[in-house]
Amino acid sequence: MGEKNVLLTGGTGFVGLNIAERLLKEGWNVVLYARKPLDQRITEELQALPGTLSLELGDVLDQNRMEELLNRYEIRNMIHGAAVTPDEKTEAAHPAMIMEVNCMGLLHSLLAARNQGVRRFLYLGSISAYGRTAFLGKPLEEGVSMGDPYSLYELSKFTGERLLNRLADLYGMEAYVARIGDVYGPWERPTGVRSHMSLVYQATSRALKGQSVLLPRECFQDWVSGPDIAGETLALLEAETLHYRIYPFCSGTRWTLLEWCRLLKERFPDFSYGLAGENEKADIEVNQTRDNDPMSLIRLKEDTGYEPRDQEISIAFEHYMRWIEDHEFCFKV
């Protein structure tokens, strides 16, 4: 069976594509599983990489379909990334859909993996599982910082982690949570699944168009790039032994969106930015009024030795700008 064969649910999304690209560069055979086909331009770029790319349409609620693919492609590793990221309006209108996709979709994926003998299962979780605990002004420490979810998305990601923990114990599965922090970067584009783009994407999009942006605050967060999420995922897949169930995925370094805007201004002189005053309203979409506290890379470094490439803001900025030169279509709606 193919030790480097992987099925990736939600594979055509922002984070999924970063992971797929990195795995393909390393010679993995990647099956992207999603409800909608991938843009032809993206497909052609990924198909040019060393690994083999396969695209399969389907729903994460269809366990039989996933089992058939796992068997047909001789899949030994599975990454579950499919999820709905709703805003309050979507929460109010479609609560059952959100919980069904985010929780039952994970359940069916886990069962499919168990039934077909998958070696290692990774669940792409979220810092959102901490809920209100992420805003207490203290570093987030696994096993110490307790989750306090409130929104449906937070509840679904928290529930997903606990669901995975229980089933992994029941079935003796190698199943792990990759708890993703504030992510931005390559392949982020409007898909209709996320309520809005990352703050970094929104500011960068305005800069590319020579527009302005008014920020609600400086936004001091542990921003992590899509390529680093992909590198961390590869590290977990290839690690011989993993000692923890949950691994925070972050950069280990904090910087502000205001600093990013300064770099954008230097690159795009027509762009302007500022902080909203007392009687002004920010014109950028945000889903929280406070910044997440930082997570820790200690577990990941201990078990894999992985070091993020985009820790320094100037380096991260240059990497993203170079990528955008050939992918401006991701910023056109």
C-alpha positions, 0 to 999 in steps of 0.5 A: 500500500502507498505510504505516501498516499493521502486523502484530504477532505476540504482539499480545494479550500485555502488551507487544503491547497497549501497542504496539497501543494507541499505534499505534491512537491515532496512526491506524495500522491494526493486525493483532494475530496471536495463538493466543488471542482477546483479552478482549472488554473490551480489544477494545472499548477498542482498537476505540474508538481512531482506528486500525483494529484487526483480530484474527487467530488463528494460530501464528508457526510457520505461515509461510503463514498469516502471508504470507496476512495480510501480503498481504491487509492490505497490511502494510508493517511487522511487529513480532514479539513472540510468545515463551514466557517460561519458568521452570525447571520449564517449561524442564525439561519443554518445552525443544523447545517454548521454542526452537521458538516463540522461534527458529523462530517468529522465523525464519518471521516474518522469511521471511514478511516478506521474501517479502511485501515488508515495509518494516520488521521489528522484533523485540522482543528482551530484555535477557536476551540478555546473560545473565550479562553483565547482572550484572557491575555495569557499564553495558551497552554495545552492541558492547562488552558481550558476551552470555553466555546460560545459561537457555533463554530467554536462549539463545533471545533471544540466538539470535534476535538473531543470526538476525535479523542474518544474515538481514537481511544476506542479504536486505537487509532493514530488520530491527531488534532492540528489546532490552527491559529490565525492563518493567512497567505497563498491560495486564500480566495473567496470560495463562499465557505468562509464568512470572510477573508483573513485580515491580512488578505483583506488589507493586501487586497485593498493595497493591490487595488490602491484603496484604503483600509481603516483598521479596528485596532492594531491586531497583534496576533500570532499570524501563521502562513499557509505554507507553514501550516503545510510544513507543520502538517507534513512534519506530523505525517512523517514523524515516526512517533507522536506523543500528544493528541493535540498539536498547536499550529502557529508561527511562534512570533507575533506581529501586528496588522498595522505593521503589515500595512506599513509594508504594503504602503512601501510596496504600493504607494497609492494604498493608505491605512489607519486606525479607526478613531473614537467616532469612526467605524473600521471598514474591514470585516472582523469576527472578533473584537479582541486578539487571540492569545498566542499558542506554543510550538513546543509540542511540534518542535519536540516531536518533529523539530519543525521550524516555521519559515515565516516567523519574521514579518519582513520575510513572510511579507516578501514570500507572500508578495512573490506568490501574488505576482503570479496569482493575482486572480485569487484577489479578483472577485 
